[in-house]
Amino acid sequence: QQMKGKHLAIKKMNEIQRNIDGWEGKDIGQCCNEFIMEGTLTRVGAKHERHIFLFDGLMICCKSNHGQPRLPGASAAEYRLKEKFFMRK
């Protein structure tokens, strides 16, 4: 049961990472064990919303690609990476 849960967590992390355009560096699964939540945030004084993915050791801040014109051959990722914040456990 525990192995099944770990497998699902890794699958979810890989799925999220595939949906983020501009990802560089280590895979999410290499620095995190658990996906906690996701949601939309608006920074104080900023006009644009950001989509946030929260893991046990990392917070990923993205911009939505919805409404952006698609160029032929362009990535079909839902989000574009803006910032990564690593957190100490």
TIVO-2410 file (N, C-alpha, C; in nm, 3 decimals):
# residues 89
REC num residu      c1      c2      c3 atome chaine
REC   1      Q   0.083  -0.120   0.000     N      A
REC   1      Q   0.000   0.000   0.000    CA      A
REC   1      Q   0.088   0.126   0.000     C      A
REC   2      Q   0.194   0.124   0.084     N      A
REC   2      Q   0.282   0.240   0.091    CA      A
REC   2      Q   0.357   0.260  -0.041     C      A
REC   3      M   0.400   0.150  -0.103     N      A
REC   3      M   0.469   0.159  -0.231    CA      A
REC   3      M   0.376   0.213  -0.340     C      A
REC   4      K   0.251   0.175  -0.335     N      A
REC   4      K   0.153   0.224  -0.432    CA      A
REC   4      K   0.136   0.375  -0.416     C      A
REC   5      G   0.129   0.422  -0.292     N      A
REC   5      G   0.116   0.565  -0.265    CA      A
REC   5      G   0.237   0.643  -0.314     C      A
REC   6      K   0.356   0.588  -0.293     N      A
REC   6      K   0.481   0.651  -0.338    CA      A
REC   6      K   0.484   0.656  -0.490     C      A
REC   7      H   0.440   0.547  -0.555     N      A
REC   7      H   0.436   0.542  -0.702    CA      A
REC   7      H   0.341   0.649  -0.756     C      A
REC   8      L   0.224   0.664  -0.694     N      A
REC   8      L   0.127   0.766  -0.737    CA      A
REC   8      L   0.182   0.906  -0.718     C      A
REC   9      A   0.256   0.928  -0.607     N      A
REC   9      A   0.315   1.059  -0.581    CA      A
REC   9      A   0.418   1.094  -0.688     C      A
REC  10      I   0.502   0.998  -0.724     N      A
REC  10      I   0.603   1.021  -0.828    CA      A
REC  10      I   0.536   1.047  -0.963     C      A
REC  11      K   0.431   0.972  -0.992     N      A
REC  11      K   0.356   0.991  -1.117    CA      A
REC  11      K   0.297   1.133  -1.124     C      A
REC  12      K   0.239   1.180  -1.013     N      A
REC  12      K   0.180   1.314  -1.005    CA      A
REC  12      K   0.288   1.421  -1.025     C      A
REC  13      M   0.404   1.404  -0.961     N      A
REC  13      M   0.514   1.501  -0.975    CA      A
REC  13      M   0.563   1.507  -1.119     C      A
REC  14      N   0.576   1.392  -1.184     N      A
REC  14      N   0.619   1.388  -1.325    CA      A
REC  14      N   0.517   1.456  -1.416     C      A
REC  15      E   0.390   1.433  -1.387     N      A
REC  15      E   0.282   1.494  -1.466    CA      A
REC  15      E   0.286   1.647  -1.454     C      A
REC  16      I   0.303   1.696  -1.332     N      A
REC  16      I   0.312   1.841  -1.309    CA      A
REC  16      I   0.432   1.897  -1.384     C      A
REC  17      Q   0.546   1.833  -1.371     N      A
REC  17      Q   0.668   1.882  -1.436    CA      A
REC  17      Q   0.653   1.887  -1.588     C      A
REC  18      R   0.587   1.788  -1.647     N      A
REC  18      R   0.564   1.787  -1.793    CA      A
REC  18      R   0.476   1.903  -1.836     C      A
REC  19      N   0.390   1.952  -1.747     N      A
REC  19      N   0.299   2.062  -1.780    CA      A
REC  19      N   0.361   2.199  -1.757     C      A
REC  20      I   0.490   2.204  -1.723     N      A
REC  20      I   0.558   2.331  -1.699    CA      A
REC  20      I   0.664   2.352  -1.806     C      A
REC  21      D   0.645   2.456  -1.886     N      A
REC  21      D   0.738   2.493  -1.992    CA      A
REC  21      D   0.857   2.566  -1.929     C      A
REC  22      G   0.977   2.535  -1.972     N      A
REC  22      G   1.095   2.604  -1.922    CA      A
REC  22      G   1.158   2.540  -1.799     C      A
REC  23      W   1.118   2.417  -1.767     N      A
REC  23      W   1.175   2.349  -1.651    CA      A
REC  23      W   1.320   2.314  -1.678     C      A
REC  24      E   1.408   2.346  -1.583     N      A
REC  24      E   1.550   2.310  -1.592    CA      A
REC  24      E   1.595   2.258  -1.457     C      A
REC  25      G   1.699   2.179  -1.457     N      A
REC  25      G   1.754   2.129  -1.331    CA      A
REC  25      G   1.695   1.995  -1.293     C      A
REC  26      K   1.710   1.963  -1.165     N      A
REC  26      K   1.666   1.833  -1.114    CA      A
REC  26      K   1.516   1.815  -1.129     C      A
REC  27      D   1.476   1.689  -1.147     N      A
REC  27      D   1.334   1.657  -1.149    CA      A
REC  27      D   1.274   1.682  -1.011     C      A
REC  28      I   1.145   1.713  -1.008     N      A
REC  28      I   1.075   1.738  -0.882    CA      A
REC  28      I   1.093   1.619  -0.787     C      A
REC  29      G   1.081   1.499  -0.840     N      A
REC  29      G   1.092   1.378  -0.759    CA      A
REC  29      G   1.228   1.358  -0.694     C      A
REC  30      Q   1.331   1.428  -0.742     N      A
REC  30      Q   1.464   1.416  -0.683    CA      A
REC  30      Q   1.480   1.501  -0.557     C      A
REC  31      C   1.397   1.605  -0.543     N      A
REC  31      C   1.411   1.692  -0.426    CA      A
REC  31      C   1.287   1.690  -0.336     C      A
REC  32      C   1.181   1.622  -0.379     N      A
REC  32      C   1.057   1.620  -0.302    CA      A
REC  32      C   1.002   1.478  -0.292     C      A
REC  33      N   0.930   1.454  -0.184     N      A
REC  33      N   0.865   1.324  -0.163    CA      A
REC  33      N   0.714   1.333  -0.171     C      A
REC  34      E   0.661   1.455  -0.154     N      A
REC  34      E   0.516   1.468  -0.138    CA      A
REC  34      E   0.463   1.594  -0.207     C      A
REC  35      F   0.357   1.577  -0.285     N      A
REC  35      F   0.282   1.689  -0.342    CA      A
REC  35      F   0.179   1.729  -0.237     C      A
REC  36      I   0.175   1.858  -0.203     N      A
REC  36      I   0.084   1.903  -0.097    CA      A
REC  36      I  -0.042   1.965  -0.156     C      A
REC  37      M  -0.025   2.068  -0.240     N      A
REC  37      M  -0.143   2.132  -0.299    CA      A
REC  37      M  -0.103   2.222  -0.415     C      A
REC  38      E  -0.204   2.269  -0.488     N      A
REC  38      E  -0.183   2.368  -0.593    CA      A
REC  38      E  -0.297   2.467  -0.589     C      A
REC  39      G  -0.271   2.587  -0.641     N      A
REC  39      G  -0.375   2.688  -0.643    CA      A
REC  39      G  -0.325   2.815  -0.710     C      A
REC  40      T  -0.412   2.914  -0.715     N      A
REC  40      T  -0.381   3.041  -0.780    CA      A
REC  40      T  -0.357   3.148  -0.674     C      A
REC  41      L  -0.251   3.226  -0.694     N      A
REC  41      L  -0.217   3.336  -0.604    CA      A
REC  41      L  -0.204   3.465  -0.682     C      A
REC  42      T  -0.235   3.575  -0.618     N      A
REC  42      T  -0.211   3.707  -0.676    CA      A
REC  42      T  -0.119   3.782  -0.582     C      A
REC  43      R  -0.005   3.826  -0.632     N      A
REC  43      R   0.090   3.899  -0.550    CA      A
REC  43      R   0.037   4.040  -0.524     C      A
REC  44      V   0.060   4.091  -0.405     N      A
REC  44      V   0.015   4.225  -0.370    CA      A
REC  44      V   0.082   4.325  -0.465     C      A
REC  45      G   0.002   4.412  -0.524     N      A
REC  45      G   0.053   4.514  -0.615    CA      A
REC  45      G   0.079   4.464  -0.757     C      A
REC  46      A   0.055   4.337  -0.781     N      A
REC  46      A   0.078   4.280  -0.915    CA      A
REC  46      A  -0.056   4.255  -0.983     C      A
REC  47      K  -0.056   4.268  -1.114     N      A
REC  47      K  -0.179   4.248  -1.190    CA      A
REC  47      K  -0.201   4.101  -1.227     C      A
REC  48      H  -0.092   4.028  -1.235     N      A
REC  48      H  -0.101   3.892  -1.287    CA      A
REC  48      H  -0.112   3.787  -1.178     C      A
REC  49      E  -0.197   3.689  -1.206     N      A
REC  49      E  -0.209   3.575  -1.115    CA      A
REC  49      E  -0.098   3.475  -1.147     C      A
REC  50      R  -0.060   3.399  -1.048     N      A
REC  50      R   0.039   3.293  -1.064    CA      A
REC  50      R  -0.022   3.163  -1.015     C      A
REC  51      H   0.012   3.055  -1.082     N      A
REC  51      H  -0.033   2.923  -1.037    CA      A
REC  51      H   0.081   2.863  -0.957     C      A
REC  52      I   0.051   2.817  -0.837     N      A
REC  52      I   0.151   2.767  -0.743    CA      A
REC  52      I   0.133   2.617  -0.723     C      A
REC  53      F   0.245   2.546  -0.725     N      A
REC  53      F   0.248   2.404  -0.689    CA      A
REC  53      F   0.333   2.393  -0.563     C      A
REC  54      L   0.278   2.335  -0.458     N      A
REC  54      L   0.350   2.323  -0.331    CA      A
REC  54      L   0.383   2.177  -0.303     C      A
REC  55      F   0.510   2.152  -0.278     N      A
REC  55      F   0.560   2.020  -0.242    CA      A
REC  55      F   0.625   2.029  -0.104     C      A
REC  56      D   0.668   1.915  -0.050     N      A
REC  56      D   0.727   1.917   0.083    CA      A
REC  56      D   0.863   1.988   0.088     C      A
REC  57      G   0.931   2.006  -0.024     N      A
REC  57      G   1.059   2.075  -0.023    CA      A
REC  57      G   1.074   2.182  -0.129     C      A
REC  58      L   0.965   2.218  -0.195     N      A
REC  58      L   0.973   2.308  -0.310    CA      A
REC  58      L   0.839   2.376  -0.335     C      A
REC  59      M   0.845   2.504  -0.373     N      A
REC  59      M   0.726   2.576  -0.420    CA      A
REC  59      M   0.759   2.625  -0.560     C      A
REC  60      I   0.671   2.595  -0.655     N      A
REC  60      I   0.691   2.633  -0.794    CA      A
REC  60      I   0.588   2.738  -0.831     C      A
REC  61      C   0.636   2.848  -0.885     N      A
REC  61      C   0.550   2.961  -0.924    CA      A
REC  61      C   0.548   2.967  -1.077     C      A
REC  62      C   0.429   2.957  -1.136     N      A
REC  62      C   0.414   2.953  -1.282    CA      A
REC  62      C   0.314   3.056  -1.331     C      A
REC  63      K   0.324   3.084  -1.458     N      A
REC  63      K   0.226   3.168  -1.526    CA      A
REC  63      K   0.146   3.076  -1.618     C      A
REC  64      S   0.016   3.095  -1.623     N      A
REC  64      S  -0.069   3.012  -1.707    CA      A
REC  64      S  -0.046   3.044  -1.854     C      A
REC  65      N  -0.043   2.941  -1.937     N      A
REC  65      N  -0.031   2.960  -2.082    CA      A
REC  65      N  -0.167   2.971  -2.149     C      A
REC  66      H  -0.275   2.963  -2.072     N      A
REC  66      H  -0.409   2.973  -2.130    CA      A
REC  66      H  -0.427   3.109  -2.195     C      A
REC  67      G  -0.482   3.109  -2.314     N      A
REC  67      G  -0.506   3.235  -2.385    CA      A
REC  67      G  -0.387   3.283  -2.464     C      A
REC  68      Q  -0.273   3.213  -2.454     N      A
REC  68      Q  -0.155   3.251  -2.531    CA      A
REC  68      Q  -0.166   3.190  -2.670     C      A
REC  69      P  -0.129   3.266  -2.773     N      A
REC  69      P  -0.133   3.208  -2.908    CA      A
REC  69      P  -0.033   3.093  -2.920     C      A
REC  70      R  -0.074   2.985  -2.983     N      A
REC  70      R   0.012   2.868  -3.000    CA      A
REC  70      R   0.084   2.877  -3.135     C      A
REC  71      L   0.214   2.871  -3.130     N      A
REC  71      L   0.291   2.866  -3.253    CA      A
REC  71      L   0.307   2.721  -3.295     C      A
REC  72      P   0.312   2.693  -3.425     N      A
REC  72      P   0.332   2.554  -3.468    CA      A
REC  72      P   0.461   2.497  -3.407     C      A
REC  73      G   0.451   2.380  -3.350     N      A
REC  73      G   0.568   2.317  -3.289    CA      A
REC  73      G   0.599   2.365  -3.148     C      A
REC  74      A   0.520   2.459  -3.097     N      A
REC  74      A   0.544   2.510  -2.962    CA      A
REC  74      A   0.497   2.408  -2.858     C      A
REC  75      S   0.548   2.423  -2.739     N      A
REC  75      S   0.512   2.332  -2.630    CA      A
REC  75      S   0.363   2.344  -2.599     C      A
REC  76      A   0.303   2.232  -2.563     N      A
REC  76      A   0.161   2.232  -2.526    CA      A
REC  76      A   0.145   2.240  -2.374     C      A
REC  77      A   0.253   2.278  -2.304     N      A
REC  77      A   0.250   2.286  -2.158    CA      A
REC  77      A   0.145   2.387  -2.112     C      A
REC  78      E   0.079   2.355  -2.002     N      A
REC  78      E  -0.023   2.443  -1.946    CA      A
REC  78      E   0.035   2.566  -1.878     C      A
REC  79      Y   0.157   2.553  -1.824     N      A
REC  79      Y   0.216   2.661  -1.745    CA      A
REC  79      Y   0.357   2.692  -1.791     C      A
REC  80      R   0.401   2.815  -1.761     N      A
REC  80      R   0.538   2.858  -1.790    CA      A
REC  80      R   0.605   2.888  -1.656     C      A
REC  81      L   0.722   2.831  -1.634     N      A
REC  81      L   0.794   2.849  -1.509    CA      A
REC  81      L   0.835   2.994  -1.489     C      A
REC  82      K   0.808   3.047  -1.370     N      A
REC  82      K   0.853   3.182  -1.335    CA      A
REC  82      K   0.961   3.175  -1.227     C      A
REC  83      E   0.934   3.101  -1.117     N      A
REC  83      E   1.031   3.090  -1.008    CA      A
REC  83      E   1.017   2.957  -0.936     C      A
REC  84      K   1.128   2.914  -0.876     N      A
REC  84      K   1.128   2.795  -0.790    CA      A
REC  84      K   1.184   2.837  -0.655     C      A
REC  85      F   1.119   2.796  -0.549     N      A
REC  85      F   1.165   2.826  -0.413    CA      A
REC  85      F   1.189   2.694  -0.341     C      A
REC  86      F   1.316   2.665  -0.310     N      A
REC  86      F   1.348   2.544  -0.236    CA      A
REC  86      F   1.334   2.573  -0.088     C      A
REC  87      M   1.280   2.476  -0.015     N      A
REC  87      M   1.257   2.494   0.129    CA      A
REC  87      M   1.332   2.386   0.205     C      A
REC  88      R   1.388   2.426   0.317     N      A
REC  88      R   1.457   2.328   0.403    CA      A
REC  88      R   1.354   2.249   0.480     C      A
REC  89      K   1.382   2.123   0.499     N      A
REC  89      K   1.290   2.036   0.574    CA      A
REC  89      K   1.331   2.033   0.719     C      A
***
